[in-house]
């Protein structure tokens, strides 16, 4: 057995697929509006249709929570030390099984960790890379909040421990404070599996340090950062972009952590530019 991913195809097409990898604590639906904008923009700009996919990350949406066997070794604190590698392998297996040898990997936040690990483990599959509101370093010591959140979700068998992701705070973006955003995020989170929420945090905490991965990236890359993102704002993301040869950097004003949800058309434009760079190679 291996980690199972349920794929969602927004559009079929020719050429390498764009694979959108979701953030925590939601599922592939966070890409719905951005994916449609990407398809619409490609049509308006006479770019031939290319496949646009968004698998639910393991433990989110319709993708099942991996078994202990499929997750691999687990530390005493609950962290999985090989789960991210196995998840990255599952994404690569997904495109391979569909007959593709490469993809344009797009990851936001936790999805960005997967993208970075695909680059580390399977660089030959990377036709292009989009890193949105994410980082390269591992949590290691200091990321205990992830494990506490995982424990709380399991012990209460509820999504309540992650509900704060749907609640605006001082300094958040205009969009994040709107009733529409709050309602949408609340709905998405309420429909998650608490065990899946816990698994994704244990997987992320135990991920390998990928601090040296940016220098290994040779494919066309775009790095996207919301200026109001508390953890992955331009002070974090611009230095990351500077370490990637030829990377384009896009900073989005009045935007928090969920850039593809808060400003989907801006992110879609960045992704279309990336697709065109890949196609021109």
N, C-alpha and C positions, 0 to 999 in steps of 0.2 A: 504493500500500500504506500501511498504518498499523500501529501497535503492536497486536498481537492479544492479547486476554485470554480465557482459558477460564473461564467462569462456573460456579459451583456453586450450585444452588438448594436451600436447606434446606427452604423452604416457599413455596408459592404463597399468594396472598391478594389482598385488595382494598386500594386506597390506595397511597400511595407506598412503594416498596421501601426496606428497610434494607439498605444496601450496606456490607459489612464488608471492610476493606482491611488486609491482613496486614503483619506486621513482618518485619524481617530477622533471621536468615537462613532463615526458614521459609516455609511457604505457607499456603493458606487453612485447612488443618486445625487451625491454632491457634485457630480460632473454633468448632470442632465442639461442644465442651461448652457454651460460652457461648451459641451459637445455639440449641441445644436448650433450655437454661434460659430463654432469652428467649421461645421458642415456648410452653413449658410455663407460664411466668408469665403470659403474655398470656391463655392459656386459663383459668387459675385466676382471673384478674381480669376475666373477661368482656370482654376486648378482642378485637374481631373479628379474624380472621387477616389479617395483612399479609405481603407478600412479604419473605423473608429470603434475601439472596444473599451469596456470598463468592467473588468472582473471584480466581484466582491472580494476584498481581501479575506483571507482565512479568518473565520470567527466573526465576520461581519455580514450583514444582509443575508443572502441565501447560501453563502459558503459555510459549510459545517465547521465546528470547532475541531481542530486536529486532535487525534488521540494522543495519549502519552507516548505511545510507540512512535507515531509519526512526528511528534515534537522533538524527540531526542532527549539527551541528558538534561536533568534538572538539578539546579543547585539547592542547597538546604533552604535558601531564602525564597525559593520558588521560581527563580529565573531560569529560562531555557537558553542554553549556550549555543545550540545549533539551529534553533527554530527559524531564525531569520535566513540563514543559509538555505534551509530546506524550503522556505517560502519563496526565496529568489529562484531556486531550481524549479519550483512548481509553475511560476510565471513563464519561465523559459520553456518548460515542457508544454505549456498551453499553446504557445505560438508554434513550436516544433510540430505538435500533433495536428495543427491546422495547415501544415506545409510551409511555414515561414522559417527562415533561418535568422532573421533580424526583425527588430521593431524599433520604433521611436518610443522610448520609455518615458512616461510622464508621471512624476510622483509628487504629491503634496504632503508635507509634514512626514508622518509615518510612511506614507507611500514613497517619499523621497529616500528614506532609509533603504527600502527595497530596491529602488532604482540604483542607489549607490552600491548595494551589494551585488546586483546583477553586473554592474561594471567591474566589480572586484573579481567575481567568479566566472563570468561569461562575457568578457569584453567583446568577443567576436559577434555577439548578438546585438550589440548596441549600434544602431544606425544613426540615432540621435538621442539626446537626453534633455529633459526639462526638469529642473530641480526647483520646486516651489515651496517657499517658507519651510525650510528644512535645514539640516546640518550634517556634518560628516562625523563628528566625534561621537564616541559611545557615551552612554550615561555613566556606567561604572559606579564608583562611589559618588553619592550625591544625588543619584536618581531614585532614591528610596521612595519618593512620592508615587512613582509608578507602581511599586510593589504594594504600597499601602492602598492605592486605588484598586488594584487587582484583588487584594484581600477583602476589601469592603464590598466590592461587587459580588464576590463569591459568598461571603458570609451573610449578606442581606438578600442574595438572589434577586437583586434589583439593579436598575440603571441609575438610581438616585445618586450614587457617588460620582457620576460623571455629568450630572445634569447642569453643572455650572458652565459647561461649554456653551450652553444655549442662553446664558444670562449675561447681559452686557455689564461691563465694569467701567469705572471712570477711565477716560482716555481711549475707549474703544471707538471704532469707526462709526460714521453716521449710519451705514447700512446695518451694522450689527445691533444698533439700538432700535431698529424698526420693528414693529409688531410682526411684519411678514417674515423677517429673518428669524426672530425668536420662535414664532409658531412653527416654521419649517424645521429648524434645528431640533426643537423639542419633539416633534413628531418622529423625525429620523432616529433620534436617540432612544425614544420610548420603544421603538420597534427592534432594538438590538437585543442580542442574547447576553445576559450578564456574564455567562461563562466565556463567551467570545471576547467580551470587553476585557476580562481578566487575562485571557490567553495573549491577547495582543500586547498588553503591557508587560507581561512576563517575557515575551519574545523580544520586545524592544529593549528592555532593561539588559537582557543578556547578549545583545548583539555585539559583534566584534568591533574593535576600534577601526574605523575607516578613514581616519585622519589623513592617511597618505594616498587615498584613492583619487582625489581631484587631479593630482598631477599625472595620473595615468590615462585620463580621458582625452581621446583624440577625435571623437565624433563631434559633429556640430552640437552645441549646447546652449541652452538659455537658462538663466537663473532669475527667478521671479521672487520679489520680496514686497510684502505690504509694509508701508512705512510705520504703521502703528502696531505691527506684530510685536508682542511682548518678548518673544523668544527668538524670532528669526527675521528681525528687521534689517535694513541695509547695513547697519554696523556689523552684523554677523554675515549677511549674504554677499555683500560686495567683496570683502576679502576672499570669500569662497570662490566667487566668480573670477577674481583676479588670478587664482591659482590654476584655472582651467584654460588651456590654450584656446584662444579665439572665442571664448564664451561671450554671449550677449547678456547684458544685465538690464533687467526691467524693474524699476521700483515704482510702486503704485501708491499715490497719495491717498490719504483718508481710507486706508485699507488695513485690516487686521490679519489674522493668521489664516483665515479661510479665503484666500484671494480668489480662487476659482468660483466660489459661491458669492462673495461680496462684489467682485468686479469681473464677471464671467467673460464679457466681451473683450476686455483688456487682455486677459489671459489667453483667450482664443486668438487674438491678433498675434500675440507672441508665439503661440504654438504654430499658427499658419506660417509665420516667418521661418520658424525652425523646419517645418515640413519642406518648404521651398529650398532651404539651404541643403537639406538632405537630398532632395531630388536633383539638385544641380551638381552634385558630386559625381 
